[in-house]
Amino acid sequence: MRTYNRYILALATVLLLTTIGLAATGEIRLDFYYTIYLIECLILTSLFSHVDTRAQRGLNIVSYLLLAGFGFIVLETVAEILLGTSML
Amino acid sequence: MKAQDDSEPDASKAFSYSNIRHHNDDRDRQWYRTLGIGLVVAGAGLALVSFFIIDAVALVALGLSMTILGTISLVLNRTCPDTPQGIALLLMETGLDNTASLIEELGLTSRAIYLPSSRAGGKPQALIPLDLNGTTPSINNPLPRRLIVKYGNAPEDIGLMVATPGSAAISMFQSKPPATAAGVESALSFLLVAAIDAARGVKVFDNNGKFTIVISGSRVPQRNTRLQDCLGSPLASIAATTTSEALDSPVIIKEERLSKGRLQIDLEVLSENV
């Protein structure tokens, strides 16, 4: 279990530092925050998820959900360009 | 490995594996669930309030990251084993006690030969010869998966073939480890450090067919019993089984030494048997 604890701690640290860093630089694009979170999650998950097949399966589902969120951001941006209106 | 000087069962050691410093899975499960639900609820609330009321992007992002972290915690909660660790320890104790009784009853003193799955009926097993006479037996043909097996032509070439902690651990590999020192090191690191959390680090050195495995930060206590004299400690058993399976050759634990928190295991690969 210590591996999973390390994974959670690493992820929490990275996400928090990213949020603080981006907020400090005055970043106001939510999709940019989300994309950075997605990349960090995928990297850390691929580093830690090899330990257990059940964990790997579960974390893969989370990764797909996060990618679906990214797809939504892309669609929203495309719609904004084409239609000139934001879905949010 | 030290010899045991009495054959009487030692009640004080009967459940010493229960002393393994382990995390309670139920507590871990509860912790992941509580953390997950807390982070998802708080994160979603923060994100919604920040987005619709406060209009602060940084706080929305913080809420999002909390929600992601919470979801991952909930997923990890589901990966905790269904069998409580206490029960698993009791089952392991029972299995090892039965094997110890068998070995003591038969008066076996030989060191076990760890056989790969290809030579032990599809599952890695340890062969304890009844009488070695100072020679290492040649095991040229695959042995049937039975308790008492005949491994040679001579009448005394009979041994006991038993499952070891390594036999069960090997099933955690998705594929056969590569037949190199680096491959064995990688496989053992995955198994002992990441999967079963029994040690902090593993190093493997190959000295012309003699493998030396150094396990640091071992969390499994050593016992001085006849079972351990034959099979080696649980960590040595796992190391021997993994090496045997990787090299597809029989392996003997020549020596085990524990010094300064490091367990050094010397393995001899019986490559001439191939």
Interface residues (C-beta under 8 A of the other chain):
Chain A: M1 R2 T3 Y4 Y7 I8 L11 A12 L15 L16 T18 T19 L22 A23 E27 I28 R29 L30 Y33 Y34 Y37 C41 H50 V51 D52 T53 R54 A55 G58 L59 I61 V62 L65 L66
Chain B: H23 D25 D28 Y32 L35 V57 A58 V60 A61 L62 L64 S65 I68 L69 T71 I72 S73 V75 L76 R78 T79 C80 Q174 F190 V193 A194 A195 D197
